[in-house]
Amino acid sequence: MSLFLSFFQEKTIEEKIQNAPDSAYEIGVFIGSMLPFVLLVLLAYLIYRYNKNKNDKFS
């Protein structure tokens, strides 16, 4: 189901880019599509760093 939704989203992004008023809109769509992945990677790194520092205190 999630794969279907992501496939559907790709088409809407392509349509948005084709119907964009200028090139700045394309940059915004790109940033908006990459932002969730960047936030997840940042969250994973922060959790890793927190747990690493927590374990170092007990060593």
C-alpha positions in Angstrom: 0.0 0.0 0.0 2.8 2.4 0.9 4.6 1.6 -2.4 1.4 2.5 -4.3 1.1 5.8 -2.4 4.7 6.7 -3.1 4.3 5.9 -6.8 1.2 8.1 -6.9 3.1 10.9 -5.2 5.8 10.8 -7.8 3.3 11.5 -10.5 1.9 14.4 -8.7 5.4 15.8 -8.1 6.2 15.5 -11.8 2.9 17.2 -12.7 3.6 20.0 -10.2 7.0 20.6 -11.8 5.6 20.6 -15.3 2.9 23.1 -14.3 5.2 25.2 -12.2 5.1 29.0 -12.8 8.9 29.3 -12.6 12.1 27.3 -11.8 12.1 28.4 -8.1 9.0 26.2 -7.6 11.0 23.2 -8.8 13.6 23.8 -6.2 11.0 24.0 -3.5 9.4 20.7 -4.6 12.9 19.0 -4.5 13.7 20.4 -1.0 10.2 19.4 0.2 10.6 15.9 -1.1 14.1 15.4 0.5 13.3 17.1 3.8 11.6 14.1 5.5 14.6 11.8 4.7 17.1 14.3 6.0 15.1 14.7 9.2 14.9 10.9 9.7 18.7 10.5 9.2 19.3 13.4 11.6 17.0 11.8 14.2 18.7 8.4 13.8 22.1 10.0 14.3 21.0 11.9 17.4 19.6 8.7 18.9 22.8 6.9 18.1 24.9 9.6 19.7 22.8 9.8 22.8 23.0 6.0 23.3 26.7 6.0 22.6 27.4 8.7 25.2 25.1 7.0 27.7 27.0 3.7 27.4 30.4 5.5 27.7 29.4 6.9 31.1 29.0 3.4 32.4 32.3 2.1 31.1 
